[in-house]
Amino acid sequence: MVRPITELARSFEQREKVKVEIAQGGSEDLYQSARKSRYGDIYFPGEPSYRDRHLAEGLLGDYRIVGYNQLALFVQKGNPKQIAPNLNELFRKDLVVMIGNAESGSVGQATKQMLDKLSIYPKVVSKAAFLMPDSRTINISMKRQEADLTINWRATAYFPDNAAHIDVIDLDPAFAKPQALMLMPLSFSKSPQLAKKFIDYVASPEGQATFRKFGFLDAQGNR
């Protein structure tokens, strides 16, 4: 989600005359870093389970849904291996497959949840050539043509630096359910009022338009 958040942060900086620092990485890694350092104002995981997992620790405030992620199959541009919109394609012997690591990033966690519902996650992990830490590294590997097929957050394929290298194969929403994107303040924030103002700004019509521009569903599920 770094693309829309960065654009909105730069605009917020101009409006409020403040500096917004953005740390990018896997959702679990970011939470653990914030927990240990007690440094940060807002947590923005890639899917809701990270809030559920850590809520009892008392560091996460109320959230606002500012958009939705959705998983899709990613293939090389032009789909040269003629990959079909079917998760069974992950088992094709002629394909190099990689997926996200469920221990480090939201795309890996969401992938595991989706494949567990079909009871095929262990089999896919055994087939995968790589387990990647997050969405960004998956796309870098695809652009280097290190894999034929992967599962990633749909919106990232439409970023200008990825679109020339990657094609999207959409999955049935019954399997690839949209995942809520939740912005939430951290309890140790040193600027809680500004944090709330930024969260409200991202949830505003201007912020929602920015999320749609970068290929995400907005908070109402519109593309």
Number of C-alpha atoms within 10 A of each C-alpha: 20 15 13 19 16 14 13 19 21 14 13 18 13 10 9 11 9 12 11 14 11 12 9 13 20 22 25 20 15 17 22 12 13 18 15 8 9 15 13 21 22 24 21 21 23 27 22 16 17 18 20 10 10 14 12 9 8 9 19 21 16 11 17 18 18 24 26 26 27 21 25 25 23 26 25 23 17 12 16 9 12 9 19 13 14 12 18 10 15 24 15 12 9 10 17 18 24 25 27 27 22 20 16 18 24 29 29 24 21 28 21 23 17 18 17 12 10 11 12 14 16 12 12 19 18 10 18 20 15 19 16 20 22 26 24 18 13 25 22 14 16 21 18 11 16 16 21 21 25 22 24 28 30 21 21 24 22 18 14 10 13 16 14 14 19 23 19 24 18 16 18 13 11 8 15 19 15 19 20 22 23 22 26 22 24 24 16 17 16 13 13 15 12 14 20 19 13 22 21 15 18 25 20 14 12 11 22 21 18 19 27 19 16 18 19 28 24 24 20 11 14 12 15
